[in-house]
């Protein structure tokens, strides 16, 4: 089949090229608008307790789906002065009339919104849309704000945070592209030593990325796609497209050198061998990325969808566009040589053959230190603190981050995201037993030294009898129409306590506090649910890592099956999975050492987070497992060719390494260049993802492929290709190889 694809693309090469040009031309008008339909957020799941508590708050107590915090400061006016408070009301006069604004709470209505030093205050503006949708309306919100003289205004809250995430993500993407493309071209020139040959993988890579972006734009009209999928799609799209094109182009030059003048034959054989390996390697990457579809998080699902699109178009481009271009170029592939083109891939005494023979002569000397190095690199992962992001992942130059910092400085670390302790009762929250339970919960929170202040329908400091009386009085006044804020905290069957802690949501002390609150039994027939920043973080991590083992098992099992069919071996897939796991473990350890512990933070220009963002290990496992298998397929396919030809394990490893080692290392270098360019990102999540993938690929294509593979292949000997006879009869024959005319 693959030989037929190569022949067809050669014979209809101009038609194929014209169709691709038409596709890329259709992409151009959409490129400036590619981010418009994409969503920010998607880090939550409806299955968590925090999500259920949020549903009660919205349905029973009328809480808005999202909230904007409008911060007011003045150098001349006290925040509790009539002039200051009148200014806050005037500033929000037009905001109240916006169709998506559901309610406004001013500092004049709630004195807790005024800072202790009385130079800052803020208002809460409820929006009737979730943050992911509300962030699109932030320009309209900003335009409606008036700016009374003497007041400085800043805006915080989830919608503003998401808006800035989108802004900085697009900025990071443009910067990474400007860095990656020139460096990738230089790397390709080094590999091919010919301008035309070097341009081929890059041109196909750019075409593949264009097709990916157009597909993402169309798909985002029908389903939720995260803005972060755009960064990953560009990162992987360019890397994989260039990788696959590099392998096919290299094989084409090798085949053309064997049979000069037979351009059609060289194209056909290249697609039948390297092209087939591209297809199966793409399948292994697809398996890894498809695991993300199992998660109940829009962010992870959309990254998986984007990854699948990337693999699809990278494979199609390498199997159609590239053979067509090679057919047009013919021997001109080596035009404009930087120096004399000398391809020593077939030399029996080349560098890679010599290295593999040296390793195979003393396999244990190389195996043990290499394993020790990888385990040492992975050791920091033992003290990993897995958590989810908050506003501190944004660079300090963005408006929402600056507003967040002001709130923290003026009101305390826990002001932005209090604990929302929801109490529900099927018989009614106003029964004496349930009021007593509400008061016990309030008193317990107020007396906890980790809590700065508490807002509750039954104020702390009252006796149980006084609490009953206070509840009855407020309830009566509220029914009479008095706006005392009671109805915002109590409904017939629900009540909420707002507990402001002394720490940021990610702080371990907040997580311990959350556990204490959820373990409390206040009495009555009330059920306690907790929402808030810390609850969301803890619940997301628990939900995500509850699913992760199942996803990992699926990826490992599916990859094992594909490799077993491909190489007709039972032990090679096991060995490949173990070695891939070692490279991933090493990259996990580096993530902890750099981004949690803060090493290299000055060099990489970021503020240490004190944790590893929860989705990073998940995404990296799914991406890296596929990419690592990518190189395994290319290397073992060449080794298998020689094994089928000679039956000599050592010789087949040496020749396979010689013919693919340089290309695999070069391909890895390109992926490192592309993914490493995202280390310049301002969003720590993207910076860490680029760093982790680049490091793992570098280790995988050098230390593991150059040292571990020949060492383990030598130790296993002929057992590398062992397959039980009954199983061999079930598997297809020669799944990897294809006869070509």
QUIZIFEN-V157047 format. One record per run of one state. SS is the DSSP state (hx for helix, st for strand, lp for the rest). FROM is the first residue (numbers start at 1). LEN is the number of residues. If there is no record, write none. Layout:
BEGIN
ss: [SS/SS]
from: [FROM/FROM]
len: [LEN/LEN]
END
This chain:
BEGIN
ss: [lp/hx/lp/hx/lp/st/lp/hx/lp/st/lp/hx/lp/hx/lp/st/lp/hx/st/lp/st/lp/hx/lp/st/hx/lp/st/hx/lp/st/lp/hx/lp/hx/lp/hx/lp/st/lp/hx/lp/hx/lp/st/lp/hx/lp/hx/lp/st/lp/hx/lp/st/lp/hx/lp/hx/lp/st/lp/st/lp/hx/lp/st/lp/hx/lp/hx/lp/hx/lp/st/hx/lp/hx/lp/hx/lp/hx/lp]
from: [1/2/12/13/32/39/40/49/62/66/74/82/92/95/98/101/106/111/114/115/120/128/131/145/152/158/193/194/195/221/226/227/228/259/263/295/298/335/337/338/351/362/363/384/386/388/391/394/399/412/419/426/432/448/451/456/464/480/486/489/490/491/494/502/508/520/526/532/533/568/571/597/601/605/612/614/647/649/681/684/722/725/731]
len: [1/10/1/19/7/1/9/13/4/8/8/10/3/3/3/5/5/3/1/5/8/3/14/7/6/35/1/1/26/5/1/1/31/4/32/3/37/2/1/13/11/1/21/2/2/3/3/5/13/7/7/6/16/3/5/8/16/6/3/1/1/3/8/6/12/6/6/1/35/3/26/4/4/7/2/33/2/32/3/38/3/6/11]
END
